[in-house]
């Protein structure tokens, strides 16, 4: 943030004119926002940090922002270029910049890049903003994960903490976050909505992560073989070493299990543990000569003794004709009654994190629970009305998020009886606890009867609550970017693998992207908003694939940065949900019809937006289960039918023989055979009756190329039986 001196406040009008030459420190301290300065320095960054370049002289550093790219100037600056720049001083989320109104950029050839100043993590402040620095002996708590763009990653060095920020343009994207201790080089930057704090280190690629240890981890620490009494931790190192795991019920650890004495492929079994419990552990790899590498301390869950039942509910129409295991439950206006039943089932505790609340049925349910002696804690978004809170009993203790950033506390979850395996449940999904969301807008609710998962949610709740008791601690409460990744990722719920992510700390967008990229046959999504470029690119890549036919529905297609048109342009069959009621979902389905390909459902409160990733409090579950995937597929089909996208040929009893989609179609027409009878032949004719396409159908889904079919309106039939609507080819 720019701090303006008293001297600057009383400068004459000449101070706002172009100065003959100012050093960078003067530009930072002696001029106001909007003043024009002329500075000279050496460029310390390149395209890894986007279009912004950082300029440094002997006095200080500062960001240069051209407003877009550098095409208006003689060249795009690279590291080592000596520049003189004239432009206006501006500020963007705390970061002081020259630009975007640059009036002159002069190249002077190659200069000397300043040496990186060695600092500690706590030294990153306004005085060093824009300068090249070095933090020695840094380690990453999330070592081993794949680096994604537009995300921050915590590091520790000499007992202090800091963050690096990696842009999508950075060559680090896609690399594994190193498990080595590194000397970390980068440029001090700032991102803060109120202009205070938010200092980040910007590495300029892998070259800025300089190994500082004798042995490195070459893989993440992976949990497997989960049971009620233990699990296995596995990892790889670059050198043969002795593997050991330290673990315990707190981050103090205290217990040790030794593995193989000399290997690069480490595996250690933790046994004799308690069910439904979260343990903390780290892997240690020790060289014969004494050097060692330590993994971050991370939480891991054992399997609980809970039932493990997973329940899925919708309030919109479903197409049960495609049910493979059970029919999806469309509760319509009764969804609030079902949520109320789960609330009143609690016998001991309820923890609620709700973006908004105004439903009378749920008010009554919470009152009943409170009157039954259930202790209720409630976290809410302070910028919303939450009119239902005033109607709850005085015994319900509430705590708001009040910073006004993004959508704020955007969670939608209820935890019941987390410390009681026979009663514990987690209720989440896309719905707010409002009448409009519960009985009108299209939403989903998923309930897990599982103590391990409930205890992980409790950790997240307590971090926002600031305490683990009934009384919140506002001074210790953490929301949004202040939170840490302090919950397990992997759970086994009734034998079903479930992943859990909280935003903005847990790398949710990266996890969603990886599931999209893993699609082998089908990808379907229904979301309120879709504005994340990286997720849009991942879905677009599927649209260009021969093997996957992505389809989706988006409610808000005209928001700033919407991916809707980009998805359409890349062959994705995406539709504007422009009918009432609104589509409020945030789900995706991967390979629902391919049990061997790990069918997956992604759901929760997380919209496909940067606000959800970087600012809001969100929760996301990824469920690896063909049953759950088919339930969501039934609801997705209901959306497509309501939009008129799919039409079915029916048998004499009204059952679907086949379904043809999309409608309108562009390059490809998909025909899904849904009868036990042998597949027939589909024929497409123009309005004159001329046959333009005929194809024998396969036993499941057949994709027909429309490359030789002109734009127009066509009739379709299967073995002479016509579709109930015409097919439009665009």
Secondary structure, 3 states (H helix, E strand, C coil): CCCCCHHHHCCCHHHHCCCCCCCHHHHHHCCCCCCEEEEEEEECCCHHHCCCEEEECCCCEEEECCCCCCCCCCCCCCCCEEEEEEEEEEEECCEEEEEEEEEEEEEEEECCCCCCEECCHHHCCHHHCCCEEEEEEEECCCCCCECCCCEEEEEEECCEEEEEEECCCCCCCCCECCCCCEEEEEEEEECCCCCCCCEEEECCCHHHEEECCCCCECCCCEEECCCCCCEEEEEEEEEEEEEEEEEECCCCCCEEEECCCCEEEEEEEECCCCCCCEEEEEEEEECCCCCEEECCCEEEECCCCCCCCEEEEECCCCCHHHCCCCCCEECHHHHHHHHHHHHHHCCCEEEEEECCECCHHHHHHHHHHHHCCCEEEEEEECCCCCHHHHHCCCCCEEEEECCCCCCCECCEEEEECCCCCCCCEEEEECCCECHHHHHCCECEEEEECCHHHHHHHHHHHHHHHCCCCCCCCCCCCCCHHHCCCCCCCEEEECCEEEEEEEECCCCHHHHHHHHHHCCCCEEEEEEEEECCHHHHHHHHHHHCCCCCEEEEEEEECCCCCCCHHHHHHCCCEEEECCCCCCECCEEEEECCCCHHHCCEEEEECCCECHHHHHCCEEEEEEEECHHHHHHHHHHHHHHHHHHCCCEEEECCCCCEEEEEECCCECCEEEEEECCCCCCCEEEEEECCCCEEEEEECCCCEEEEECCCCCCEEEEEEECCEECCCCEEEC
